[in-house]
Amino acid sequence: MKKIIIIFLLFSSLSFSYTRKEQIQENLSKVGIKQEIIDETQKMDFEIRDLVTFENNENVIGEKLNRLLALLKKDERNYIVSEDIITIYESKIGKDYEKYLNLFTKYTPYDYEKLFAKMVYYRGIGEKDKSDSYYREIEKKYSNTPIMEVIKIYNTANEKDRLLQTKKVLDILKNEEIKRQFGIPDEEVHSMNLTYTLTEVRKYYNDGKIEKAVSEYINNIVNSNVSNEVREYNRRKEILLLLNVLMINEEITNKKLREQNKKKMEGTYISKEIKKDTLFILTMQTAGYELWKRYRIEANFNENGTAYRYGVRVQHAKWE
């Protein structure tokens, strides 16, 4: 439930000044958790920041989960860790995690999260009526509040309506005080902005609006007022979106515009960072593990940017 809020950022003028690291320090120190545990929590939170989206290796997931469980044993009031644990259970394991849900709802400082987490939990285990009852309770308690508008995004099935609701939320999130009040740090806002922008880019591309697809990315991401710290937290999402848009940009027939766009994108923090990397790996999972468990494309480059080696690998699935 890696922050169970679905938030998207549209306006590049939005100011960022409330980091995840700051949030962890502030909230855990208030309840008297030792500084060494807070430091370890910040480190672990950074390590697993994109585990749900990008990691499929069961050994890696298990190792991270065991470290989180060990950290939680040091102080059960660490709601950040219990939240991270149920995130992994929800998305990667699927087993019952009610024990950790109870710890999270007991210690999270945000009251709305207690109801929302239970709503998500019961929906996940197939108890729709119970899940709906929690949603109604949220509606009653938080009617006409900013957080209710955010939660509506999660509960909106139609994609077009969800995007419209998102735009409404974006206006709300211009208010720094609201972000702090409901515990929405910059990294999470930017993460969802990347997801939102990717959706928009694909929509315009599929409609044949190539130039609009690229300009959407430049306006939302390249021109956004985001610190390098926030971009680094979302490094893999940043890279994924950048590479997508760079390829789309090559289809623009206007050479001058194409080069202008390329120059803007190559001037970004994340573009400069990936130029330092010499190994790129793209892992693709097949639906239902029907033939291979995983496909993997690797590309090695020399320091001067020339290609050194390419490879394609597949991992066997165990037959059931």
Secondary structure as the mmCIF struct_conf table of DSSP 4:
data_model
#
loop_
_struct_conf.conf_type_id
_struct_conf.id
_struct_conf.beg_label_comp_id
_struct_conf.beg_label_asym_id
_struct_conf.beg_label_seq_id
_struct_conf.end_label_comp_id
_struct_conf.end_label_asym_id
_struct_conf.end_label_seq_id
BEND BEND1 LYS A 3 ILE A 4
TURN_TY1_P TURN_TY1_P1 SER A 12 SER A 13
HELX_RH_AL_P HELX_RH_AL_P1 ARG A 20 LYS A 30
TURN_TY1_P TURN_TY1_P2 VAL A 31 GLY A 32
HELX_RH_AL_P HELX_RH_AL_P2 GLN A 35 GLU A 47
TURN_TY1_P TURN_TY1_P3 ILE A 48 ASP A 50
HELX_RH_AL_P HELX_RH_AL_P3 LEU A 51 PHE A 54
HELX_RH_AL_P HELX_RH_AL_P4 GLU A 58 LYS A 74
TURN_TY1_P TURN_TY1_P4 GLU A 76 ARG A 77
HELX_RH_AL_P HELX_RH_AL_P5 TYR A 79 ILE A 88
HELX_RH_PI_P HELX_RH_PI_P1 TYR A 89 ILE A 93
BEND BEND2 LYS A 95 LYS A 95
HELX_RH_AL_P HELX_RH_AL_P6 GLU A 98 TYR A 107
BEND BEND3 PRO A 109 PRO A 109
HELX_RH_AL_P HELX_RH_AL_P7 ASP A 111 GLY A 124
TURN_TY1_P TURN_TY1_P5 ILE A 125 GLY A 126
HELX_RH_AL_P HELX_RH_AL_P8 LYS A 128 TYR A 142
TURN_TY1_P TURN_TY1_P6 SER A 143 ASN A 144
BEND BEND4 THR A 145 THR A 145
HELX_RH_AL_P HELX_RH_AL_P9 PRO A 146 TYR A 154
TURN_TY1_P TURN_TY1_P7 ASN A 155 ASN A 155
BEND BEND5 ASN A 158 ASN A 158
HELX_RH_AL_P HELX_RH_AL_P10 GLU A 159 ILE A 172
TURN_TY1_P TURN_TY1_P8 LEU A 173 LYS A 174
HELX_RH_AL_P HELX_RH_AL_P11 GLU A 176 GLN A 181
TURN_TY1_P TURN_TY1_P9 PHE A 182 GLY A 183
HELX_RH_AL_P HELX_RH_AL_P12 ASP A 186 ASN A 206
TURN_TY1_P TURN_TY1_P10 ASP A 207 GLY A 208
HELX_RH_AL_P HELX_RH_AL_P13 ILE A 210 TYR A 217
HELX_RH_PI_P HELX_RH_PI_P2 ILE A 218 VAL A 222
TURN_TY1_P TURN_TY1_P11 ASN A 223 ASN A 223
BEND BEND6 SER A 224 SER A 224
HELX_RH_AL_P HELX_RH_AL_P14 ASN A 228 TYR A 233
TURN_TY1_P TURN_TY1_P12 ASN A 234 ASN A 234
HELX_RH_AL_P HELX_RH_AL_P15 ARG A 235 ASN A 249
TURN_TY1_P TURN_TY1_P13 GLU A 250 GLU A 251
BEND BEND7 THR A 253 THR A 253
HELX_RH_AL_P HELX_RH_AL_P16 LYS A 255 GLU A 266
TURN_TY1_P TURN_TY1_P14 GLY A 267 GLY A 267
BEND BEND8 THR A 268 THR A 268
HELX_RH_AL_P HELX_RH_AL_P17 TYR A 269 ILE A 274
TURN_TY1_P TURN_TY1_P15 LYS A 275 LYS A 276
STRN STRN1 LEU A 279 GLN A 285
HELX_LH_PP_P HELX_LH_PP_P1 THR A 286 THR A 286
HELX_RH_3T_P HELX_RH_3T_P1 ALA A 287 TYR A 289
BEND BEND9 GLU A 290 LEU A 291
STRN STRN2 TRP A 292 PHE A 301
TURN_TY1_P TURN_TY1_P16 GLU A 303 ASN A 304
BEND BEND10 GLY A 305 GLY A 305
STRN STRN3 ALA A 307 HIS A 316
HELX_LH_PP_P HELX_LH_PP_P2 ALA A 317 TRP A 319
#
